[in-house]
Amino acid sequence: MKAVIVVPTYNESDNIKNFLQKLMQVRNKIKKWKLEVLVVDDNSPDKTWKIVQEEIKKKSWIHLIKRDKKVGLGAAYLAGMENAFNERKADVVLTMDADLSHNPLYIPKFLEKIEKGSDLVIGSRYVIGGSIPQEWALHRKIYSILGNKAVSFLGSMLQISSVTNGIKG
């Protein structure tokens, strides 16, 4: 089975190499799945895409969609998912951030849930076992907590139960 991780990027040159390295460590431990990564870059001014191109030369499991201009996160996810399913023939698509706010160490657990019959697996900082990354700056932690509380409150009036995941509908 094949899983493709879609990673939208914009000015992630400080993070992308470290992310790919951590992903490679996890990838080497996964035996039942062929794991690939698809970076979707919106022509980052810091040339994130160029770093990815260099990594592609060394690792055939890394792919890149470089778009001409900044189109946005939602459009990047859609372009990545379309490519993953149609071109890469993925059985499963995962989405992650290059800044490591989504820890690659959880990938095997997510794939295990899929193997056991789950149709959808969502990671969240605000469930039992979830956590906010320790290395985040205080302001980012506060924004995350307060933003989640505010949207959760409003969401409860609209019967929305999860507001911190990467899937919006």
Helices and strands as residue ranges (DSSP letters): E 2-9, H 16-27, E 34-41, H 48-58, E 62-66, H 73-86, E 92-95, G 104-106, H 107-115, H 138-158
